[in-house]
Amino acid sequence: MDQQRLRMRAAELEQLLACLAPADGEVAELRGALEPLLALAGSGALSVPLPWGDIPGGRYFTEGGLRQYPELEQAFARFRLEATGGESPALRKLRGEM
C-alpha cells in the first residue's frame, strides 16, 4: 500500500465530508461511518489492504441520494481504491493506453 497516497485520499475525502455534512444528514451519516477508517488511514495505521466490502459507505451512492455530489463520490471511490491496495498493474496499463 502506498501510505502517502492513502493519507492524501483520506484527507481529500474528509475535507469534502466536513464541508457537506452540516447541510446534508446523509453526508453526516457517511462521515460517521467512515471516521474510524479515515483516522486509521490518516495516521498511517492502515497497513494491510482491506477487502472492498469492508469499507462502509458505498450504499449511500448506489441506494441513497449522494450521487448529487459527484466530487464526493469520486473522492470516496479514490479513497476506497487506495484502501483496498491501490490500482492494479492491469488498471494502470489500461489507463495508460486510453
Protein Blocks (a to p, Z undefined) as FASTA:
>chain_A
ZZklmmmmmmmmmmmmmmmmmmomklmmmmmmmmmmmmmmmnopambdcdfklpghjlmm
mmmmmlmmmmlmmmmmmmmmmmnnpaafklmmmmmmZZ
